[in-house]
Amino acid sequence: MDNLTIYISIDPEIRFGKPCIKGTRIAITDILLWLASGMSNEEILDDYPFLEENHIRAALHFAADRESFIKIIPTANADPAIA
């Protein structure tokens, strides 16, 4: 899945600028929360027939890609017991 932009858009006028499946108001977060709650891909597609399997994969790929950019930068005041 090389080009997520064909499936995902970010528009400040839709869902306060959250990344969404293009042409819908379904945020990437919605799909991730549905999957995390135990819904299967088939259940999501049954509830939202305008979605496709590629949309779910794009949401997962988008989230995984964003996760790779998260870094924890320790500060001088950081509690070493938390690390």
Buried (B, 14 or more C-beta within 10 A) or exposed (E): EEEBEEBBBEEEEBBEEBBBBBEBEBBBBBBBEBBEEEBEBEEBBEEBEEBEEEBBBBBBBBBEEEEEEEEEEEEEEEEEEEE
